[in-house]
Amino acid sequence: MELKGLFLKANNELENTGNLLKSRRVICRKCAKPVSVARIRKNSFICPECGHYFQVRARRRILMLTDKRSFMEMDREMESRNILGFPGYEEKLSAAKEKSRETEGVICGEASIGGSRVCIFAMDGNFMMGSMGAVVGEKITRLFEYATDRHLPVIGVTVSGGARMQEGMVSLMQMSKISAAVKRHDNQGNLYIVLLTNPTTGGVDASFAMLGDITLAEPGARVGFAGPRVIEKTLNQKLPEGFQKAERVLECGFIDAIVPRQEQKEYLDRLLKLHGF
């Protein structure tokens, strides 16, 4: 791919690299304090006042985790279509492309981390909440097949509200399709590391997000199947404090470690070296 394609500007002020926006301030929704965009970006998109984690788009995430100029994107031309004729889906896809500056909800490719060759995918929460449709499923499946053929480890960064409702059963089928590709990758003795970010829920959480050999998470990330409001209304009771937060999921044994954003690249590098890559 052309290098300039890796630096597309997202439609939000934290990601835009213009000097005007870098000098602006945003209000942190956790501490409600005004913080300069430049300080937030310098601090790995974490509020320097309260430690709140701002959302990071997929391309930025890949840049933060991989060696400089090492990423080569795969299957970028693939785009979703309204295969079921769902009302208003075309408009939602157009709005998602405008907001995220991407053609789909996941970016896949090959790169290196600390000199180790890896395949990596990163989901983008700006594209329809990182929902999983047929194209997201196909791109991730192809990445695993590519990695299996070349005996490469896979690094996956998840953020998703779950399966894409506009694609109905087709979107749900991606859960088993990707899971089967993960299994074939595992059968060849290959490594799969997952980094769960906020939020990782629904069909993504119920499939490939929880199938890693090593499962990491960002501090405070919401990890679970159904949302807390749905569960509360179903059970008609109040959920405990911290329910579905990464720290609680770690206590329950579903996550191996919680890794701060500033340490993630180094942490992945150590894991890869530990496994002989």
RODO-2510 file (C-alpha; in nm, 4 decimals, decimal comma):
residues 277
     n   res          X          Y          Z
     1     m     0,0000     0,0000     0,0000
     2     e     0,1050     0,3634    -0,0388
     3     l     0,2463     0,5058     0,2816
     4     k     0,0219     0,8095     0,2635
     5     g    -0,2773     0,5798     0,2959
     6     l    -0,1720     0,4849     0,6459
     7     f    -0,2120     0,8386     0,7714
     8     l    -0,5721     0,9139     0,6763
     9     k    -0,7217     1,1715     0,9111
    10     a    -1,0157     1,0595     1,1194
    11     n    -1,3080     1,2956     1,1667
    12     n    -1,2247     1,3886     1,5252
    13     e    -0,9983     1,6461     1,6828
    14     l    -0,7786     1,4057     1,8785
    15     e    -0,6658     1,2233     1,5654
    16     n    -0,6333     1,5174     1,3274
    17     t    -0,2705     1,6282     1,3156
    18     g    -0,3291     1,9884     1,2071
    19     n    -0,1525     2,2561     1,4132
    20     l    -0,4793     2,4374     1,4819
    21     l    -0,6402     2,1348     1,6428
    22     k    -0,3250     2,0417     1,8336
    23     s    -0,3490     2,3772     2,0111
    24     r    -0,7158     2,3269     2,1052
    25     r    -0,8589     2,1853     2,4232
    26     v    -1,1172     1,9152     2,4767
    27     i    -1,3259     1,8402     2,7830
    28     c    -1,2482     1,5019     2,9343
    29     r    -1,5804     1,3277     2,9899
    30     k    -1,4526     1,1602     3,3066
    31     c    -1,2936     1,4470     3,5027
    32     a    -1,4666     1,7268     3,3058
    33     k    -1,1408     1,9232     3,2879
    34     p    -1,0240     2,0995     2,9705
    35     v    -0,7069     1,9376     2,8384
    36     s    -0,5057     2,0318     2,5312
    37     v    -0,5181     1,7907     2,2398
    38     a    -0,1380     1,8014     2,2188
    39     r    -0,1013     1,6785     2,5792
    40     i    -0,3502     1,3982     2,5251
    41     r    -0,1809     1,2782     2,2075
    42     k     0,1628     1,2969     2,3710
    43     n     0,0253     1,0867     2,6586
    44     s    -0,0854     0,7984     2,4326
    45     f    -0,4414     0,9367     2,4140
    46     i    -0,4833     0,9177     2,7908
    47     c    -0,6095     1,2145     2,9904
    48     p    -0,3066     1,3494     3,1837
    49     e    -0,5391     1,4798     3,4560
    50     c    -0,7403     1,1703     3,5485
    51     g    -0,6064     0,8794     3,3408
    52     h    -0,9191     0,8380     3,1280
    53     y    -0,8526     0,6347     2,8128
    54     f    -0,9711     0,8088     2,4970
    55     q    -1,0722     0,5931     2,2027
    56     v    -0,7965     0,5283     1,9496
    57     r    -0,8757     0,4635     1,5849
    58     a    -0,7464     0,1441     1,4265
    59     r    -0,4654     0,2964     1,2193
    60     r    -0,3315     0,4912     1,5135
    61     r    -0,3423     0,1754     1,7242
    62     i    -0,1349    -0,0135     1,4676
    63     l     0,1179     0,2690     1,4536
    64     m     0,1471     0,2640     1,8336
    65     l     0,2076    -0,1117     1,8498
    66     t     0,4279    -0,1847     1,5476
    67     d     0,7712    -0,0850     1,4261
    68     k     0,7927     0,2336     1,2241
    69     r     0,6991     0,1938     0,8560
    70     s     0,6639    -0,1829     0,8898
    71     f     0,2880    -0,2185     0,8383
    72     m     0,1585    -0,3452     0,5047
    73     e    -0,2187    -0,3523     0,4787
    74     m    -0,4169    -0,6420     0,3324
    75     d    -0,7655    -0,6528     0,1724
    76     r    -0,8206    -0,2806     0,2052
    77     e    -1,0488    -0,2756    -0,0992
    78     m    -1,3153    -0,4926     0,0673
    79     e    -1,6351    -0,3035     0,1596
    80     s    -1,9732    -0,4029     0,2996
    81     r    -2,2893    -0,4089     0,0868
    82     n    -2,6540    -0,4144     0,1865
    83     i    -2,6885    -0,7847     0,1110
    84     l    -3,0236    -0,8175     0,2930
    85     g    -3,1775    -0,4944     0,1724
    86     f    -3,1929    -0,3639     0,5298
    87     p    -3,3628    -0,0193     0,5362
    88     g    -3,1172     0,2667     0,5792
    89     y    -2,8054     0,0480     0,5843
    90     e    -2,6456     0,2240     0,2875
    91     e    -2,6805     0,5564     0,4673
    92     k    -2,5285     0,4155     0,7860
    93     l    -2,2334     0,2755     0,5911
    94     s    -2,1750     0,6117     0,4241
    95     a    -2,1882     0,7907     0,7599
    96     a    -1,9474     0,5373     0,9106
    97     k    -1,6991     0,5863     0,6278
    98     e    -1,7188     0,9617     0,6720
    99     k    -1,6710     0,9438     1,0495
   100     s    -1,3889     0,6896     1,0528
   101     r    -1,2226     0,7695     0,7176
   102     e    -1,2140     0,3928     0,6683
   103     t    -1,3955     0,1557     0,4339
   104     e    -1,4660    -0,1047     0,7024
   105     g    -1,4602    -0,1726     1,0758
   106     v    -1,1285    -0,3589     1,0841
   107     i    -0,7798    -0,3090     0,9407
   108     c    -0,5621    -0,6143     0,8750
   109     g    -0,2054    -0,6586     0,7618
   110     e     0,1490    -0,7712     0,8270
   111     a     0,4042    -0,5776     1,0316
   112     s     0,6864    -0,6219     1,2797
   113     i     0,7087    -0,5618     1,6540
   114     g     1,0580    -0,5335     1,7903
   115     g     1,1798    -0,6882     1,4667
   116     s     0,9479    -0,9903     1,4938
   117     r     0,7173    -1,0464     1,1960
   118     v     0,3507    -1,0616     1,2911
   119     c     0,0056    -1,0425     1,1393
   120     i    -0,2108    -0,7833     1,3093
   121     f    -0,5715    -0,6689     1,2976
   122     a    -0,7263    -0,3723     1,4752
   123     m    -1,0976    -0,3006     1,4935
   124     d    -1,2226     0,0580     1,4668
   125     g    -1,4913     0,1781     1,7066
   126     n    -1,5626     0,4778     1,4836
   127     f    -1,7042     0,2466     1,2156
   128     m    -2,0523     0,1478     1,3350
   129     m    -1,9263     0,0792     1,6873
   130     g    -1,6739    -0,1720     1,5525
   131     s    -1,9614    -0,4045     1,4662
   132     m    -1,8828    -0,7344     1,2944
   133     g    -2,0352    -0,7924     0,9528
   134     a    -1,9480    -1,0220     0,6639
   135     v    -1,6514    -0,8144     0,5475
   136     v    -1,5033    -0,7802     0,8971
   137     g    -1,5322    -1,1572     0,9359
   138     e    -1,3818    -1,2261     0,5951
   139     k    -1,0866    -0,9915     0,6453
   140     i    -0,9956    -1,1392     0,9841
   141     t    -1,0393    -1,4950     0,8533
   142     r    -0,8107    -1,4242     0,5585
   143     l    -0,5520    -1,2771     0,7934
   144     f    -0,5492    -1,5926     1,0052
   145     e    -0,5205    -1,8112     0,6949
   146     y    -0,2297    -1,5987     0,5713
   147     a    -0,0606    -1,6256     0,9126
   148     t    -0,1193    -2,0017     0,9293
   149     d     0,0419    -2,0606     0,5894
   150     r     0,3490    -1,8622     0,6969
   151     h     0,3610    -1,9727     1,0619
   152     l     0,3278    -1,6154     1,1867
   153     p     0,1797    -1,5031     1,5188
   154     v    -0,1397    -1,2971     1,5121
   155     i    -0,1966    -0,9870     1,7260
   156     g    -0,5607    -0,8830     1,7522
   157     v    -0,6919    -0,5547     1,8946
   158     t    -1,0646    -0,5686     1,9592
   159     v    -1,3258    -0,3001     2,0137
   160     s    -1,6820    -0,3824     1,9219
   161     g    -2,0472    -0,3595     2,0124
   162     g    -2,0969    -0,7070     1,8646
   163     a    -2,2477    -0,8497     1,5474
   164     r    -2,3853    -0,6028     1,2902
   165     m    -2,7640    -0,6228     1,3105
   166     q    -2,8125    -0,4924     0,9548
   167     e    -2,6617    -0,8158     0,8226
   168     g    -2,8669    -1,0501     1,0399
   169     m    -2,7655    -1,4158     1,0445
   170     v    -2,4807    -1,3460     0,8003
   171     s    -2,3077    -1,1393     1,0682
   172     l    -2,3575    -1,4103     1,3309
   173     m    -2,2005    -1,6679     1,0965
   174     q    -1,8728    -1,4757     1,1188
   175     m    -1,8344    -1,5905     1,4802
   176     s    -1,7910    -1,9547     1,3786
   177     k    -1,5997    -1,8731     1,0606
   178     i    -1,3310    -1,6728     1,2386
   179     s    -1,3222    -1,9183     1,5286
   180     a    -1,2551    -2,2040     1,2846
   181     a    -0,9692    -2,0055     1,1290
   182     v    -0,8271    -1,9409     1,4777
   183     k    -0,8452    -2,3149     1,5500
   184     r    -0,6585    -2,4055     1,2307
   185     h    -0,3964    -2,1447     1,3186
   186     d    -0,3646    -2,2957     1,6660
   187     n    -0,3443    -2,6519     1,5333
   188     q    -0,0229    -2,5551     1,3533
   189     g     0,1316    -2,4434     1,6813
   190     n     0,1015    -2,0708     1,6087
   191     l     0,0610    -1,7907     1,8623
   192     y    -0,2465    -1,5658     1,8930
   193     i    -0,2430    -1,2683     2,1312
   194     v    -0,5545    -1,0584     2,1912
   195     l    -0,5688    -0,7054     2,3316
   196     l    -0,9199    -0,6201     2,4534
   197     t    -1,0081    -0,2504     2,4488
   198     n    -1,3187    -0,0605     2,5518
   199     p    -1,5711    -0,1984     2,4769
   200     t    -1,5374    -0,5588     2,3590
   201     t    -1,8850    -0,7072     2,3727
   202     g    -2,1460    -0,9182     2,1948
   203     g    -2,0566    -1,1700     1,9281
   204     v    -1,6944    -1,0555     1,9128
   205     d    -1,6477    -1,1245     2,2837
   206     a    -1,8304    -1,4563     2,2440
   207     s    -1,5936    -1,5751     1,9707
   208     f    -1,2462    -1,4753     1,8537
   209     a    -1,1837    -1,2070     2,1182
   210     m    -1,1695    -1,4733     2,3879
   211     l    -0,9815    -1,7414     2,1937
   212     g    -0,6302    -1,6046     2,2280
   213     d    -0,3415    -1,8035     2,3705
   214     i    -0,2707    -1,4880     2,5713
   215     t    -0,5468    -1,2385     2,6491
   216     l    -0,4549    -0,8834     2,7485
   217     a    -0,6761    -0,5835     2,8198
   218     e    -0,6515    -0,2099     2,8699
   219     p    -0,7334    -0,0725     3,2150
   220     g    -1,1050    -0,0143     3,2646
   221     a    -1,2104    -0,1775     2,9377
   222     r    -1,5634    -0,3179     2,9347
   223     v    -1,5571    -0,6858     2,8445
   224     g    -1,8704    -0,8981     2,8269
   225     f    -2,1518    -1,0323     2,6146
   226     a    -2,4716    -0,8382     2,6829
   227     g    -2,4552    -0,4785     2,8014
   228     p    -2,5134    -0,4021     3,1708
   229     r    -2,8430    -0,2225     3,1058
   230     v    -2,9785    -0,5251     2,9199
   231     i    -2,8715    -0,7563     3,2020
   232     e    -3,0190    -0,5312     3,4699
   233     k    -3,3540    -0,5151     3,2919
   234     t    -3,3538    -0,8908     3,2314
   235     l    -3,2634    -0,9823     3,5899
   236     n    -3,4478    -0,6856     3,7412
   237     q    -3,1624    -0,6208     3,9800
   238     k    -2,8694    -0,3827     4,0180
   239     l    -2,5320    -0,5111     3,9023
   240     p    -2,2275    -0,4846     4,1342
   241     e    -1,9756    -0,2030     4,0973
   242     g    -1,7129    -0,2729     3,8311
   243     f    -1,9218    -0,5408     3,6608
   244     q    -1,7690    -0,6319     3,3204
   245     k    -1,4674    -0,4058     3,3753
   246     a    -1,1337    -0,5616     3,2778
   247     e    -1,0142    -0,5646     3,6382
   248     r    -1,3107    -0,7780     3,7439
   249     v    -1,2795    -1,0060     3,4399
   250     l    -0,9116    -1,0544     3,5315
   251     e    -1,0149    -1,1654     3,8816
   252     c    -1,2487    -1,4224     3,7239
   253     g    -0,9618    -1,5664     3,5194
   254     f    -1,0711    -1,4706     3,1681
   255     i    -0,7843    -1,2230     3,1145
   256     d    -0,4148    -1,2912     3,1654
   257     a    -0,2955    -0,9358     3,2262
   258     i    -0,4046    -0,5730     3,2161
   259     v    -0,1458    -0,3646     3,0340
   260     p    -0,1372     0,0182     3,0345
   261     r    -0,1388     0,1698     2,6873
   262     q     0,2119     0,3175     2,7166
   263     e     0,3571    -0,0287     2,7888
   264     q     0,1713    -0,2374     2,5310
   265     k     0,4275    -0,2400     2,2506
   266     e     0,7117    -0,3366     2,4848
   267     y     0,4903    -0,5995     2,6502
   268     l     0,4025    -0,7569     2,3152
   269     d     0,7686    -0,7503     2,2141
   270     r     0,8623    -0,9447     2,5290
   271     l     0,5865    -1,2011     2,4710
   272     l     0,6968    -1,2563     2,1115
   273     k     1,0613    -1,2984     2,2121
   274     l     0,9580    -1,5342     2,4928
   275     h     0,7863    -1,7538     2,2340
   276     g     1,0848    -1,7571     2,0021
   277     f     0,9874    -1,4950     1,7441
***
